[in-house]
Amino acid sequence: MTMMTQAVRVGTPLPDLTLPRLDGGTVGFGDLRGKKVLLFMWGSW
Amino acid sequence: MEHTGGDAARPFVEQAQTTFPTVVDEHGVTSTLLGFKAVPNGVLVDEDGVIRWAKYGGFSIEKPEDVEVVGRFLRGEDPGPSPVQDAPYRLGPVERDLVETKLRLGRLLDSLNRRDEAVTEWQAALRLDPENLVIRKQIWVAKYPKKFHPTIDGDWQREQLRAEREREIAEGVCGPDGCPVLWATKGHGGGR
């Protein structure tokens, strides 16, 4: 991972981060190309 | 965002009977990457992988104004301007690097079971970015695990936030541009 000097902004590409799925496996943001995506981010805390 | 791991998120996902995939960001990587300081958030990404709209804090599929933005986006229309994130200060690039470095060092120490040292690094990061509720909660989860397991104590969080901010304001910790402090003055709750 490179050092980020600036947070990713609207109008720029979403970085291709891969995160573990709750039900097993992973999702890479890059795998979502070709679809419109809503990322909903929340915490149980 | 799950500082306590995926198990804490599972009951909520099961209750909501979601049909979309849920991923777990245990270490707050997305927070640093996208620069948000609170949740819940909505981010719209187009077919080319470009972020078209983002609302950091207070996004809800139960709010008509948020649903309307998502609808416009799905119909191929411009989702409109993104809400500005509430913050009384802006971190410069050097400060942002320093915050991220301390967060990463803290995660590394935490993974080595050196929790006290991890908390010290996270507290240094929070001092630079005191409005960042994601960092603040990461510290709380590490220091006060019983307030998060088996149930999450919302009243405790509100009182803890109030007390910590009161102390920080008294100590003059209000971010690089000084006071005022939104969390303490505008009745922001636990960021849920």
gemmi code that builds the backbone of each chain (N, CA, C; Angstrom):
import gemmi

chains = {
    "A": [
        ("MET", (0.848, -1.196, 0.000), (0.000, 0.000, 0.000), (0.880, 1.241, 0.000)),
        ("THR", (0.576, 2.156, -0.899), (1.360, 3.387, -0.958), (0.829, 4.386, 0.051)),
        ("MET", (1.664, 5.338, 0.409), (1.244, 6.362, 1.357), (0.296, 7.326, 0.656)),
        ("MET", (-0.862, 7.521, 1.268), (-1.825, 8.453, 0.685), (-1.568, 9.846, 1.244)),
        ("THR", (-1.401, 10.804, 0.372), (-1.264, 12.170, 0.870), (-2.583, 12.902, 0.762)),
        ("GLN", (-3.530, 12.327, 0.035), (-4.818, 12.994, -0.142), (-5.910, 11.945, -0.226)),
        ("ALA", (-7.007, 12.199, 0.471), (-8.125, 11.269, 0.395), (-8.717, 11.285, -1.017)),
        ("VAL", (-9.297, 10.146, -1.413), (-9.880, 10.019, -2.747), (-11.132, 10.893, -2.840)),
        ("ARG", (-11.238, 11.660, -3.907), (-12.320, 12.636, -4.034), (-13.371, 12.198, -5.048)),
        ("VAL", (-14.527, 12.838, -4.943), (-15.572, 12.671, -5.948), (-15.000, 13.094, -7.299)),
        ("GLY", (-15.288, 12.280, -8.343), (-14.767, 12.566, -9.678), (-13.476, 11.833, -9.976)),
        ("THR", (-12.936, 11.139, -8.992), (-11.727, 10.343, -9.213), (-12.066, 8.860, -9.006)),
        ("PRO", (-11.239, 7.950, -9.571), (-11.553, 6.525, -9.470), (-11.470, 6.000, -8.034)),
        ("LEU", (-12.373, 5.082, -7.729), (-12.325, 4.376, -6.447), (-11.128, 3.426, -6.488)),
        ("PRO", (-10.243, 3.475, -5.501), (-9.079, 2.560, -5.513), (-9.533, 1.099, -5.464)),
        ("ASP", (-8.724, 0.221, -6.066), (-9.091, -1.197, -6.148), (-8.692, -1.916, -4.864)),
        ("LEU", (-9.503, -1.687, -3.841), (-9.267, -2.312, -2.539), (-9.997, -3.659, -2.494)),
        ("THR", (-9.396, -4.669, -1.904), (-10.068, -5.963, -1.731), (-10.315, -6.207, -0.247)),
        ("LEU", (-11.577, -6.527, 0.092), (-11.948, -6.742, 1.492), (-12.657, -8.087, 1.638)),
        ("PRO", (-12.548, -8.713, 2.822), (-13.203, -10.014, 3.037), (-14.715, -9.878, 3.137)),
        ("ARG", (-15.427, -10.807, 2.490), (-16.885, -10.857, 2.611), (-17.277, -11.501, 3.932)),
        ("LEU", (-18.387, -11.028, 4.458), (-18.885, -11.577, 5.725), (-19.200, -13.068, 5.586)),
        ("ASP", (-19.671, -13.478, 4.387), (-20.078, -14.874, 4.179), (-18.989, -15.693, 3.479)),
        ("GLY", (-17.757, -15.201, 3.542), (-16.649, -15.942, 2.947), (-16.231, -15.386, 1.607)),
        ("GLY", (-14.966, -15.554, 1.246), (-14.436, -15.010, 0.008), (-14.108, -13.538, 0.148)),
        ("THR", (-13.883, -12.887, -0.978), (-13.525, -11.469, -0.959), (-14.281, -10.724, -2.053)),
        ("VAL", (-14.309, -9.396, -1.929), (-14.798, -8.533, -3.002), (-13.713, -7.499, -3.288)),
        ("GLY", (-13.311, -7.406, -4.550), (-12.401, -6.340, -4.974), (-13.232, -5.247, -5.623)),
        ("PHE", (-12.968, -3.998, -5.231), (-13.746, -2.913, -5.829), (-13.601, -2.909, -7.357)),
        ("GLY", (-12.445, -3.351, -7.841), (-12.222, -3.397, -9.288), (-13.141, -4.391, -9.989)),
        ("ASP", (-13.607, -5.410, -9.253), (-14.507, -6.419, -9.831), (-15.887, -5.841, -10.135)),
        ("LEU", (-16.166, -4.653, -9.589), (-17.502, -4.064, -9.725), (-17.629, -3.186, -10.966)),
        ("ARG", (-16.539, -3.073, -11.748), (-16.581, -2.266, -12.972), (-17.693, -2.764, -13.892)),
        ("GLY", (-18.323, -1.817, -14.584), (-19.395, -2.183, -15.508), (-20.762, -2.114, -14.858)),
        ("LYS", (-20.780, -1.915, -13.546), (-22.049, -1.785, -12.828), (-22.081, -0.443, -12.110)),
        ("LYS", (-23.305, 0.068, -11.903), (-23.460, 1.189, -10.987), (-23.476, 0.627, -9.573)),
        ("VAL", (-22.710, 1.255, -8.688), (-22.542, 0.702, -7.341), (-22.895, 1.745, -6.283)),
        ("LEU", (-23.642, 1.304, -5.277), (-23.819, 2.088, -4.059), (-23.047, 1.389, -2.946)),
        ("LEU", (-22.018, 2.074, -2.440), (-21.313, 1.567, -1.262), (-21.987, 2.154, -0.035)),
        ("PHE", (-22.493, 1.286, 0.812), (-23.120, 1.735, 2.054), (-22.195, 1.319, 3.195)),
        ("MET", (-21.680, 2.283, 3.904), (-20.694, 1.997, 4.957), (-21.302, 2.288, 6.311)),
        ("TRP", (-21.201, 1.327, 7.196), (-21.800, 1.477, 8.521), (-20.966, 0.702, 9.545)),
        ("GLY", (-21.268, 0.918, 10.799), (-20.591, 0.187, 11.868), (-21.613, -0.246, 12.898)),
        ("SER", (-21.390, -1.403, 13.490), (-22.317, -1.857, 14.535), (-22.124, -1.022, 15.796)),
        ("TRP", (-20.984, -0.328, 15.905), (-20.678, 0.464, 17.081), (-21.246, 1.840, 16.942)),
    ],
    "B": [
        ("MET", (-17.242, -0.908, 8.321), (-16.341, -0.513, 9.406), (-16.617, -1.390, 10.607)),
        ("GLU", (-15.681, -2.247, 11.008), (-15.890, -3.071, 12.190), (-14.582, -3.220, 12.946)),
        ("HIS", (-14.374, -2.397, 13.947), (-13.148, -2.520, 14.722), (-13.155, -3.799, 15.545)),
        ("THR", (-14.339, -4.377, 15.720), (-14.439, -5.559, 16.573), (-14.540, -6.847, 15.752)),
        ("GLY", (-14.358, -6.738, 14.437), (-14.405, -7.927, 13.594), (-15.790, -8.180, 13.027)),
        ("GLY", (-15.867, -9.120, 12.084), (-17.099, -9.363, 11.352), (-18.239, -9.924, 12.182)),
        ("ASP", (-17.917, -10.590, 13.284), (-18.971, -11.210, 14.089), (-19.953, -10.181, 14.623)),
        ("ALA", (-19.455, -8.966, 14.908), (-20.328, -7.919, 15.437), (-21.323, -7.446, 14.374)),
        ("ALA", (-20.942, -7.541, 13.106), (-21.799, -7.048, 12.020), (-22.849, -8.064, 11.603)),
        ("ARG", (-22.559, -9.339, 11.817), (-23.399, -10.412, 11.265), (-24.872, -10.320, 11.669)),
        ("PRO", (-25.180, -10.100, 12.956), (-26.609, -10.047, 13.336), (-27.386, -8.958, 12.589)),
        ("PHE", (-26.755, -7.820, 12.355), (-27.432, -6.725, 11.654), (-27.721, -7.107, 10.209)),
        ("VAL", (-26.758, -7.765, 9.583), (-26.919, -8.168, 8.179), (-28.015, -9.226, 8.075)),
        ("GLU", (-28.020, -10.161, 9.024), (-29.036, -11.221, 8.991), (-30.428, -10.652, 9.221)),
        ("GLN", (-30.516, -9.700, 10.151), (-31.814, -9.095, 10.442), (-32.355, -8.313, 9.245)),
        ("ALA", (-31.446, -7.654, 8.526), (-31.873, -6.833, 7.389), (-32.164, -7.683, 6.152)),
        ("GLN", (-31.759, -8.956, 6.174), (-31.963, -9.875, 5.037), (-31.480, -9.239, 3.738)),
        ("THR", (-30.246, -8.763, 3.765), (-29.698, -8.074, 2.595), (-29.469, -9.049, 1.449)),
        ("THR", (-29.570, -8.518, 0.225), (-29.333, -9.345, -0.961), (-28.016, -8.955, -1.630)),
        ("PHE", (-27.339, -7.957, -1.066), (-26.063, -7.517, -1.643), (-24.914, -8.001, -0.750)),
        ("PRO", (-23.703, -8.105, -1.333), (-22.583, -8.577, -0.512), (-22.181, -7.566, 0.559)),
        ("THR", (-21.817, -8.062, 1.732), (-21.301, -7.221, 2.815), (-19.843, -7.585, 3.055)),
        ("VAL", (-18.976, -6.569, 3.025), (-17.560, -6.798, 3.304), (-17.200, -6.133, 4.628)),
        ("VAL", (-16.138, -6.640, 5.232), (-15.748, -6.175, 6.565), (-14.408, -5.438, 6.490)),
        ("ASP", (-14.401, -4.206, 6.968), (-13.175, -3.411, 7.032), (-12.787, -3.277, 8.498)),
        ("GLU", (-12.059, -4.282, 8.972), (-11.778, -4.360, 10.404), (-10.775, -3.302, 10.853)),
        ("HIS", (-9.952, -2.848, 9.927), (-8.847, -1.967, 10.323), (-9.039, -0.518, 9.888)),
        ("GLY", (-10.255, -0.190, 9.425), (-10.512, 1.210, 9.086), (-9.752, 1.709, 7.866)),
        ("VAL", (-9.438, 0.791, 6.937), (-8.678, 1.180, 5.744), (-9.479, 2.153, 4.875)),
        ("THR", (-10.799, 1.893, 4.749), (-11.621, 2.750, 3.883), (-11.723, 4.163, 4.440)),
        ("SER", (-11.698, 4.277, 5.758), (-11.784, 5.594, 6.387), (-10.614, 6.474, 5.971)),
        ("THR", (-9.416, 5.899, 5.999), (-8.220, 6.637, 5.605), (-8.232, 6.920, 4.109)),
        ("LEU", (-8.622, 5.887, 3.345), (-8.584, 5.980, 1.884), (-9.543, 7.055, 1.367)),
        ("LEU", (-10.755, 7.069, 1.913), (-11.769, 7.994, 1.405), (-11.847, 9.275, 2.240)),
        ("GLY", (-11.222, 9.270, 3.387), (-11.157, 10.490, 4.190), (-12.419, 10.815, 4.965)),
        ("PHE", (-13.167, 9.773, 5.387), (-14.355, 10.091, 6.185), (-14.062, 9.917, 7.670)),
        ("LYS", (-14.815, 10.670, 8.476), (-14.570, 10.703, 9.914), (-15.715, 10.093, 10.708)),
        ("ALA", (-16.779, 9.687, 10.026), (-17.931, 9.107, 10.710), (-18.675, 8.203, 9.733)),
        ("VAL", (-19.591, 7.403, 10.232), (-20.508, 6.605, 9.427), (-21.914, 6.875, 9.955)),
        ("PRO", (-22.995, 6.528, 9.260), (-23.059, 5.777, 7.990), (-22.866, 6.671, 6.757)),
        ("ASN", (-22.276, 6.046, 5.732), (-21.951, 6.758, 4.507), (-22.566, 6.083, 3.291)),
        ("GLY", (-22.849, 6.890, 2.270), (-23.249, 6.371, 0.962), (-22.299, 6.919, -0.095)),
        ("VAL", (-21.783, 6.018, -0.939), (-20.875, 6.432, -2.010), (-21.383, 5.825, -3.313)),
        ("LEU", (-21.598, 6.661, -4.335), (-22.058, 6.183, -5.632), (-20.875, 6.117, -6.594)),
        ("VAL", (-20.714, 4.934, -7.216), (-19.596, 4.693, -8.127), (-20.168, 4.290, -9.476)),
        ("ASP", (-19.697, 4.917, -10.557), (-20.264, 4.622, -11.873), (-19.623, 3.380, -12.512)),
        ("GLU", (-20.056, 3.071, -13.741), (-19.623, 1.845, -14.423), (-18.115, 1.825, -14.681)),
        ("ASP", (-17.517, 3.019, -14.728), (-16.073, 3.097, -14.973), (-15.266, 3.089, -13.678)),
        ("GLY", (-15.948, 2.912, -12.561), (-15.241, 2.873, -11.284), (-14.927, 4.245, -10.711)),
        ("VAL", (-15.585, 5.290, -11.240), (-15.333, 6.655, -10.768), (-16.383, 7.033, -9.718)),
        ("ILE", (-15.927, 7.637, -8.622), (-16.840, 8.089, -7.567), (-17.616, 9.294, -8.085)),
        ("ARG", (-18.962, 9.209, -8.071), (-19.789, 10.288, -8.597), (-20.456, 11.110, -7.498)),
        ("TRP", (-20.564, 10.545, -6.321), (-21.239, 11.249, -5.229), (-20.866, 10.551, -3.931)),
        ("ALA", (-20.729, 11.319, -2.860), (-20.423, 10.709, -1.565), (-21.037, 11.541, -0.450)),
        ("LYS", (-21.668, 10.865, 0.487), (-22.175, 11.524, 1.693), (-21.572, 10.806, 2.891)),
        ("TYR", (-20.703, 11.525, 3.604), (-20.004, 10.942, 4.749), (-20.659, 11.403, 6.043)),
        ("GLY", (-21.313, 10.471, 6.700), (-22.046, 10.764, 7.931), (-23.502, 11.034, 7.619)),
        ("GLY", (-24.389, 10.308, 8.271), (-25.821, 10.595, 8.173), (-26.518, 10.072, 6.930)),
        ("PHE", (-25.838, 9.242, 6.118), (-26.527, 8.668, 4.952), (-27.479, 7.576, 5.414)),
        ("SER", (-28.697, 7.575, 4.828), (-29.662, 6.530, 5.190), (-30.614, 6.280, 4.037)),
        ("ILE", (-30.906, 4.986, 3.794), (-31.880, 4.664, 2.753), (-33.291, 4.968, 3.238)),
        ("GLU", (-33.410, 5.425, 4.488), (-34.726, 5.847, 4.994), (-34.935, 7.348, 4.846)),
        ("LYS", (-33.917, 8.064, 4.372), (-34.067, 9.508, 4.155), (-34.456, 9.772, 2.705)),
        ("PRO", (-35.604, 10.424, 2.478), (-36.060, 10.671, 1.112), (-35.016, 11.380, 0.247)),
        ("GLU", (-34.288, 12.332, 0.835), (-33.320, 13.083, 0.024), (-32.171, 12.188, -0.446)),
        ("ASP", (-31.803, 11.198, 0.367), (-30.736, 10.283, -0.042), (-31.245, 9.295, -1.096)),
        ("VAL", (-32.474, 8.828, -0.897), (-33.075, 7.909, -1.879), (-33.196, 8.599, -3.240)),
        ("GLU", (-33.550, 9.886, -3.195), (-33.717, 10.630, -4.446), (-32.396, 10.712, -5.222)),
        ("VAL", (-31.300, 10.938, -4.517), (-29.987, 11.010, -5.167), (-29.652, 9.668, -5.825)),
        ("VAL", (-29.888, 8.577, -5.090), (-29.591, 7.247, -5.637), (-30.462, 6.992, -6.877)),
        ("GLY", (-31.730, 7.415, -6.811), (-32.640, 7.250, -7.946), (-32.151, 8.000, -9.180)),
        ("ARG", (-31.734, 9.237, -8.977), (-31.210, 10.033, -10.103), (-30.015, 9.337, -10.733)),
        ("PHE", (-29.127, 8.845, -9.885), (-27.914, 8.170, -10.360), (-28.273, 6.932, -11.181)),
        ("LEU", (-29.241, 6.151, -10.692), (-29.636, 4.921, -11.399), (-30.297, 5.230, -12.738)),
        ("ARG", (-30.997, 6.379, -12.817), (-31.640, 6.761, -14.077), (-30.667, 7.389, -15.060)),
        ("GLY", (-29.396, 7.482, -14.671), (-28.394, 8.045, -15.568), (-28.298, 9.549, -15.491)),
        ("GLU", (-28.951, 10.137, -14.455), (-28.884, 11.585, -14.291), (-27.727, 11.947, -13.354)),
        ("ASP", (-27.413, 13.239, -13.328), (-26.367, 13.730, -12.440), (-26.861, 13.635, -10.987)),
        ("PRO", (-26.145, 12.933, -10.106), (-26.602, 12.848, -8.713), (-26.537, 14.177, -7.977)),
        ("GLY", (-25.865, 15.173, -8.546), (-25.780, 16.480, -7.904), (-24.562, 16.603, -7.018)),
        ("PRO", (-24.420, 17.753, -6.355), (-23.235, 17.978, -5.521), (-23.241, 17.112, -4.267)),
        ("SER", (-22.064, 16.716, -3.834), (-21.947, 15.908, -2.621), (-21.970, 16.817, -1.396)),
        ("PRO", (-22.647, 16.371, -0.311), (-22.643, 17.170, 0.915), (-21.220, 17.341, 1.436)),
        ("VAL", (-20.953, 18.495, 1.995), (-19.628, 18.748, 2.576), (-19.584, 18.117, 3.960)),
        ("GLN", (-18.498, 17.430, 4.237), (-18.338, 16.779, 5.531), (-18.161, 17.830, 6.621)),
        ("ASP", (-18.958, 17.676, 7.673), (-18.882, 18.586, 8.814), (-17.515, 18.511, 9.482)),
        ("ALA", (-16.750, 19.559, 9.449), (-15.500, 19.578, 10.222), (-15.058, 21.024, 10.379)),
        ("PRO", (-14.637, 21.396, 11.560), (-14.240, 22.779, 11.800), (-12.805, 23.061, 11.356)),
        ("TYR", (-12.132, 22.065, 10.790), (-10.738, 22.256, 10.375), (-10.459, 21.359, 9.182)),
        ("ARG", (-9.390, 21.654, 8.483), (-8.922, 20.801, 7.397), (-7.498, 20.379, 7.689)),
        ("LEU", (-7.228, 19.094, 7.529), (-5.864, 18.621, 7.735), (-5.056, 18.877, 6.471)),
        ("GLY", (-3.838, 19.354, 6.650), (-2.927, 19.481, 5.520), (-2.356, 18.126, 5.155)),
        ("PRO", (-1.665, 18.036, 4.010), (-1.132, 16.740, 3.560), (-0.163, 16.111, 4.557)),
        ("VAL", (0.650, 16.930, 5.214), (1.624, 16.383, 6.168), (0.901, 15.815, 7.385)),
        ("GLU", (-0.103, 16.556, 7.865), (-0.867, 16.073, 9.022), (-1.612, 14.794, 8.680)),
        ("ARG", (-2.180, 14.748, 7.450), (-2.908, 13.540, 7.041), (-1.980, 12.329, 6.989)),
        ("ASP", (-0.771, 12.540, 6.441), (0.216, 11.450, 6.399), (0.560, 10.976, 7.798)),
        ("LEU", (0.711, 11.953, 8.707), (1.087, 11.620, 10.076), (-0.030, 10.822, 10.754)),
        ("VAL", (-1.289, 11.248, 10.547), (-2.430, 10.517, 11.111), (-2.449, 9.091, 10.571)),
        ("GLU", (-2.293, 8.945, 9.253), (-2.350, 7.603, 8.666), (-1.209, 6.729, 9.166)),
        ("THR", (-0.028, 7.317, 9.285), (1.133, 6.553, 9.752), (0.912, 6.056, 11.173)),
        ("LYS", (0.369, 6.922, 12.027), (0.135, 6.531, 13.423), (-0.974, 5.470, 13.514)),
        ("LEU", (-2.000, 5.589, 12.656), (-3.051, 4.573, 12.641), (-2.486, 3.216, 12.229)),
        ("ARG", (-1.642, 3.225, 11.198), (-1.077, 1.965, 10.701), (-0.128, 1.352, 11.720)),
        ("LEU", (0.687, 2.207, 12.344), (1.602, 1.712, 13.378), (0.799, 1.116, 14.536)),
        ("GLY", (-0.293, 1.782, 14.900), (-1.159, 1.280, 15.969), (-1.746, -0.079, 15.615)),
        ("ARG", (-2.211, -0.234, 14.367), (-2.769, -1.533, 13.942), (-1.715, -2.626, 14.009)),
        ("LEU", (-0.491, -2.277, 13.597), (0.599, -3.256, 13.631), (0.877, -3.672, 15.076)),
        ("LEU", (0.980, -2.703, 15.974), (1.228, -3.002, 17.391), (0.084, -3.836, 17.972)),
        ("ASP", (-1.150, -3.475, 17.594), (-2.318, -4.196, 18.084), (-2.263, -5.659, 17.635)),
        ("SER", (-1.829, -5.877, 16.376), (-1.765, -7.244, 15.844), (-0.691, -8.057, 16.563)),
        ("LEU", (0.250, -7.362, 17.215), (1.308, -8.044, 17.979), (0.940, -8.143, 19.462)),
        ("ASN", (-0.362, -7.846, 19.746), (-0.870, -7.870, 21.128), (-0.202, -6.828, 22.020)),
        ("ARG", (0.337, -5.768, 21.406), (0.903, -4.656, 22.186), (-0.132, -3.537, 22.217)),
        ("ARG", (-1.237, -3.828, 22.911), (-2.424, -2.975, 22.832), (-2.199, -1.576, 23.410)),
        ("ASP", (-1.493, -1.496, 24.546), (-1.271, -0.188, 25.173), (-0.499, 0.746, 24.246)),
        ("GLU", (0.507, 0.173, 23.581), (1.297, 0.987, 22.656), (0.457, 1.378, 21.445)),
        ("ALA", (-0.424, 0.452, 21.030), (-1.311, 0.759, 19.899), (-2.219, 1.932, 20.251)),
        ("VAL", (-2.801, 1.882, 21.446), (-3.720, 2.949, 21.873), (-2.985, 4.289, 21.938)),
        ("THR", (-1.729, 4.267, 22.397), (-0.939, 5.505, 22.453), (-0.794, 6.123, 21.061)),
        ("GLU", (-0.542, 5.281, 20.048), (-0.409, 5.793, 18.673), (-1.741, 6.334, 18.171)),
        ("TRP", (-2.845, 5.595, 18.458), (-4.162, 6.048, 17.988), (-4.553, 7.353, 18.665)),
        ("GLN", (-4.173, 7.489, 19.946), (-4.500, 8.734, 20.645), (-3.719, 9.912, 20.058)),
        ("ALA", (-2.492, 9.643, 19.637), (-1.713, 10.703, 18.982), (-2.379, 11.102, 17.662)),
        ("ALA", (-2.921, 10.108, 16.943), (-3.631, 10.395, 15.686), (-4.898, 11.204, 15.966)),
        ("LEU", (-5.609, 10.840, 17.018), (-6.858, 11.526, 17.361), (-6.597, 12.974, 17.780)),
        ("ARG", (-5.452, 13.197, 18.409), (-5.112, 14.553, 18.835), (-4.925, 15.464, 17.624)),
        ("LEU", (-4.450, 14.875, 16.521), (-4.283, 15.647, 15.285), (-5.617, 15.830, 14.564)),
        ("ASP", (-6.530, 14.877, 14.758), (-7.804, 14.856, 14.023), (-8.938, 14.546, 15.011)),
        ("PRO", (-9.191, 15.476, 15.948), (-10.085, 15.163, 17.076), (-11.545, 14.942, 16.689)),
        ("GLU", (-11.956, 15.393, 15.498), (-13.339, 15.162, 15.087), (-13.536, 13.776, 14.488)),
        ("ASN", (-12.447, 13.011, 14.360), (-12.530, 11.726, 13.671), (-13.101, 10.649, 14.592)),
        ("LEU", (-14.396, 10.390, 14.419), (-15.095, 9.450, 15.288), (-14.673, 8.002, 15.022)),
        ("VAL", (-14.177, 7.738, 13.815), (-13.724, 6.380, 13.496), (-12.504, 6.027, 14.353)),
        ("ILE", (-11.566, 6.979, 14.454), (-10.380, 6.751, 15.290), (-10.791, 6.660, 16.761)),
        ("ARG", (-11.663, 7.578, 17.174), (-12.069, 7.625, 18.583), (-12.701, 6.296, 19.010)),
        ("LYS", (-13.548, 5.737, 18.127), (-14.207, 4.478, 18.486), (-13.238, 3.307, 18.483)),
        ("GLN", (-12.229, 3.379, 17.592), (-11.219, 2.329, 17.588), (-10.508, 2.282, 18.948)),
        ("ILE", (-10.227, 3.450, 19.500), (-9.594, 3.535, 20.821), (-10.536, 2.982, 21.897)),
        ("TRP", (-11.803, 3.380, 21.812), (-12.784, 2.908, 22.806), (-12.891, 1.384, 22.801)),
        ("VAL", (-12.973, 0.815, 21.605), (-13.107, -0.646, 21.504), (-11.905, -1.335, 22.146)),
        ("ALA", (-10.713, -0.755, 21.963), (-9.500, -1.346, 22.532), (-9.456, -1.174, 24.046)),
        ("LYS", (-9.871, 0.010, 24.524), (-9.734, 0.308, 25.952), (-10.907, -0.193, 26.794)),
        ("TYR", (-12.100, -0.167, 26.190), (-13.317, -0.516, 26.951), (-14.121, -1.595, 26.225)),
        ("PRO", (-13.539, -2.778, 26.003), (-14.228, -3.804, 25.200), (-15.598, -4.197, 25.765)),
        ("LYS", (-15.760, -4.080, 27.086), (-17.031, -4.505, 27.683), (-18.186, -3.585, 27.302)),
        ("LYS", (-17.855, -2.376, 26.826), (-18.914, -1.462, 26.381), (-19.385, -1.809, 24.965)),
        ("PHE", (-18.731, -2.787, 24.337), (-19.064, -3.168, 22.957), (-19.453, -4.640, 22.828)),
        ("HIS", (-19.175, -5.418, 23.838), (-19.528, -6.843, 23.841), (-20.159, -7.216, 25.173)),
        ("PRO", (-21.244, -7.970, 25.163), (-21.958, -8.527, 23.997), (-22.903, -7.516, 23.348)),
        ("THR", (-23.231, -6.419, 24.064), (-24.079, -5.408, 23.435), (-23.347, -4.076, 23.444)),
        ("ILE", (-23.804, -3.175, 22.569), (-23.169, -1.873, 22.419), (-23.932, -0.847, 23.244)),
        ("ASP", (-23.198, -0.166, 24.124), (-23.824, 0.753, 25.073), (-23.806, 2.185, 24.509)),
        ("GLY", (-24.884, 2.561, 23.852), (-24.976, 3.881, 23.215), (-24.945, 5.025, 24.209)),
        ("ASP", (-25.593, 4.830, 25.361), (-25.599, 5.888, 26.380), (-24.190, 6.144, 26.897)),
        ("TRP", (-23.460, 5.042, 27.101), (-22.067, 5.178, 27.553), (-21.263, 5.978, 26.528)),
        ("GLN", (-21.465, 5.678, 25.238), (-20.710, 6.366, 24.184), (-20.975, 7.865, 24.185)),
        ("ARG", (-22.256, 8.239, 24.334), (-22.597, 9.668, 24.329), (-21.955, 10.384, 25.509)),
        ("GLU", (-22.012, 9.761, 26.675), (-21.423, 10.373, 27.867), (-19.893, 10.426, 27.750)),
        ("GLN", (-19.308, 9.348, 27.234), (-17.849, 9.291, 27.063), (-17.381, 10.369, 26.090)),
        ("LEU", (-18.133, 10.517, 24.991), (-17.776, 11.530, 23.988), (-17.846, 12.932, 24.601)),
        ("ARG", (-18.933, 13.172, 25.342), (-19.110, 14.476, 25.967), (-17.954, 14.765, 26.935)),
        ("ALA", (-17.625, 13.771, 27.773), (-16.575, 13.962, 28.777), (-15.203, 14.159, 28.126)),
        ("GLU", (-14.931, 13.363, 27.089), (-13.618, 13.475, 26.435), (-13.473, 14.824, 25.747)),
        ("ARG", (-14.556, 15.263, 25.086), (-14.480, 16.535, 24.371), (-14.350, 17.699, 25.343)),
        ("GLU", (-15.059, 17.599, 26.466), (-14.969, 18.654, 27.471), (-13.521, 18.793, 27.953)),
        ("ARG", (-12.903, 17.636, 28.192), (-11.518, 17.642, 28.656), (-10.585, 18.192, 27.567)),
        ("GLU", (-10.835, 17.760, 26.323), (-9.967, 18.206, 25.234), (-10.085, 19.705, 24.984)),
        ("ILE", (-11.320, 20.203, 25.094), (-11.513, 21.642, 24.897), (-10.780, 22.412, 26.002)),
        ("ALA", (-10.879, 21.901, 27.235), (-10.184, 22.545, 28.358), (-8.675, 22.531, 28.142)),
        ("GLU", (-8.197, 21.452, 27.493), (-6.754, 21.344, 27.226), (-6.349, 22.087, 25.957)),
        ("GLY", (-7.333, 22.635, 25.245), (-7.027, 23.382, 24.023), (-6.826, 22.507, 22.804)),
        ("VAL", (-7.298, 21.257, 22.858), (-7.181, 20.361, 21.699), (-8.440, 20.488, 20.852)),
        ("CYS", (-8.391, 21.278, 19.817), (-9.588, 21.493, 19.009), (-9.290, 21.380, 17.527)),
        ("GLY", (-8.206, 20.727, 17.183), (-7.843, 20.630, 15.780), (-6.869, 21.725, 15.405)),
        ("PRO", (-6.235, 21.581, 14.228), (-5.163, 22.495, 13.840), (-5.620, 23.955, 13.711)),
        ("ASP", (-6.915, 24.152, 13.420), (-7.395, 25.522, 13.276), (-8.089, 26.027, 14.536)),
        ("GLY", (-7.974, 25.257, 15.609), (-8.579, 25.682, 16.861), (-10.048, 25.348, 16.956)),
        ("CYS", (-10.717, 25.879, 17.975), (-12.135, 25.642, 18.203), (-12.950, 26.460, 17.205)),
        ("PRO", (-14.264, 26.297, 17.032), (-15.146, 25.459, 17.822), (-15.128, 23.992, 17.390)),
        ("VAL", (-15.723, 23.169, 18.222), (-15.738, 21.729, 18.004), (-17.176, 21.281, 17.769)),
        ("LEU", (-17.427, 20.708, 16.603), (-18.803, 20.376, 16.232), (-19.423, 19.300, 17.104)),
        ("TRP", (-18.668, 18.233, 17.378), (-19.260, 17.120, 18.125), (-19.759, 17.598, 19.480)),
        ("ALA", (-19.025, 18.548, 20.042), (-19.354, 18.987, 21.387), (-20.473, 20.022, 21.388)),
        ("THR", (-20.653, 20.728, 20.291), (-21.556, 21.872, 20.329), (-22.846, 21.671, 19.548)),
        ("LYS", (-22.855, 20.738, 18.597), (-24.020, 20.649, 17.715), (-24.913, 19.448, 17.993)),
        ("GLY", (-24.692, 18.821, 19.134), (-25.574, 17.733, 19.524), (-25.422, 16.486, 18.681)),
        ("HIS", (-24.246, 16.297, 18.086), (-23.995, 15.052, 17.354), (-23.974, 13.911, 18.357)),
        ("GLY", (-24.631, 12.821, 18.014), (-24.673, 11.671, 18.912), (-23.490, 10.776, 18.699)),
        ("GLY", (-23.760, 9.501, 18.760), (-22.675, 8.537, 18.641), (-22.304, 8.232, 17.200)),
        ("GLY", (-22.826, 8.978, 16.262), (-22.475, 8.749, 14.870), (-23.175, 7.555, 14.248)),
        ("ARG", (-24.256, 7.113, 14.856), (-24.967, 5.959, 14.322), (-25.921, 6.359, 13.230)),
    ],
}
model = gemmi.Model(1)
for chain_id, residues in chains.items():
    chain = gemmi.Chain(chain_id)
    for i, (resn, *xyz) in enumerate(residues, 1):
        res = gemmi.Residue()
        res.name, res.seqid = resn, gemmi.SeqId(i, " ")
        for name, pos in zip(("N", "CA", "C"), xyz):
            atom = gemmi.Atom()
            atom.name, atom.element = name, gemmi.Element(name[0])
            atom.pos, atom.b_iso = gemmi.Position(*pos), 0.0
            res.add_atom(atom)
        chain.add_residue(res)
    model.add_chain(chain)
structure = gemmi.Structure()
structure.add_model(model)
structure.setup_entities()
